[in-house]
Amino acid sequence: MCGTCTGPATSEDGDRIMGDLENKAQDLTGKAKEKVGDLTGNEELKGEGQGDQVESKAKQVVDDVKKAAEGAVDKAKGLFHR
């Protein structure tokens, strides 16, 4: 069962978890690039790292909106099944 779900885990749960892990990995990679670029004076690498972090955060926002929409749909379905 999914940690935040009430039913059995699905392939969508696995996809969501993988997406979260990929976003976190991209964010951490971006932080590392930014730090190395900062320490070495490589502004291009530093900027690339910052870009990776922004992209990761944007993907997380999209994922959060999807989760919220799915929750709202599930709640609405529950109201009609009463």
N, C-alpha and C positions, 0 to 999 in steps of 0.2 A: 504494500500500500504506500502511496505517496505521502510524504510527511505533512503536506498541507491539504491533502485531499481526503474525501470521505469514502471513496471507493478504491478498487484495486488500481495499482500503478498501470499506466498505459504507455505506449510508445511516445505519445505526446509529452508525457512527464519526462521521459528520458531525453527527448529532444530539447525540452526546456532546460533541463539540468546541464546538458552539453552546451547549450547556448550561453548559459550563465558562466560556465567554466571558461568558455572561449573568450567572453567579454572580460573576465577577470584576468586571464592570461594576457590579453591584448593591453589592458590597463597596466599591468605589472611590467610588461615589456616596454611600454611607452615611458614609464617612470625610470626604468633602467637606462634607456636611450637618452632621456633628458639629463639624467645625472652624469652619465659618461660624457655627453656632449658638453655639459657645463664644466666638468672637471678638466676636460682636454681643450676647451675653447672652441669646440666644433659646433658652431651655431646651426649648421644644417642638421646634424644629428640631434641636437637639442630640440629644434623645431619639429623634426620628424617624431620624436618622442611625445612632444606636446600634442601633435596631431593624432597620434595613436590613442592617447588618453581621451581626447575629445570625441573621437569616433566611438570608442568603447562606451563612454557615458551616454552618447546619443542612442546607441543600440540598446543599452539598458533601459532608457526611458521608453523606447518603442516596446520592448518586452513587457515593461510594467504596465503600459497602457493596454496591451493585448490581454494581460492577465486580469486587469480590472474589467475590461469589456466582457471577457469570458465569465467572470464572476457575476456580472450584472445579468447576463443572458441566462445563466444557470438559476439565478434567483427569480427572474421573471418566469422561467419555465416552472419553477416550483409553485409559484402563485397560481398558475393555470391548472396545475394538477391536483389542487385541493378539492 
